[in-house]
């Protein structure tokens, strides 16, 4: 084949490609590598451990010694043209340990809010359902009490009648799964970004129920006390998108 004929074929091939090639792709929102970040606060104060620094709605001064919980079912709520996106998790959070989690690449689009569960869905809330890591084993809910896992362990001390007493706000059982929904318009546009959830511990003790530690400093054995915590925790998280 002569050099000329080769060139001619090449030109023809290119022309054919231009003429008959596939239509240019429609512009799509780029996908976004995202991080889920948990932050912890008590109203306007940052969370610090092991000191009586805070006051709850019932008027008890208190401090925090432990905060561990699971989140699951993180859902980015869609809008016209953007479907809902559920990222099942679960994520084990220790406020003194890991609080940032890679979510991978999320589809771009404009979302109308975020929903998340404090706790585990029924399918995972069974003894042995999670990998036998030290964290998961430490969150186990005793089999005689129904098995599965603690959704939350929030422990500390509070001042009552002038003396410090312990409290343990332990939440578990499928009936007590907390559903949180946070409306917010935000756009994932292809740049790495952060989905921040801020957990305000004073919300555990208020709205709709003013929780009285003096009459319920151990929640675990009581479906009634845990029901109060479940209701209160529904608005304990606020969401912020940080591009
Ligand atoms: Cu417990």
Boltz pocket constraint, residues with backbone or C-beta under 6 A from the ligand:
constraints:
  - pocket:
      binder: B
      contacts: [[A, 140], [A, 150], [A, 170], [A, 220]]
      max_distance: 6.0
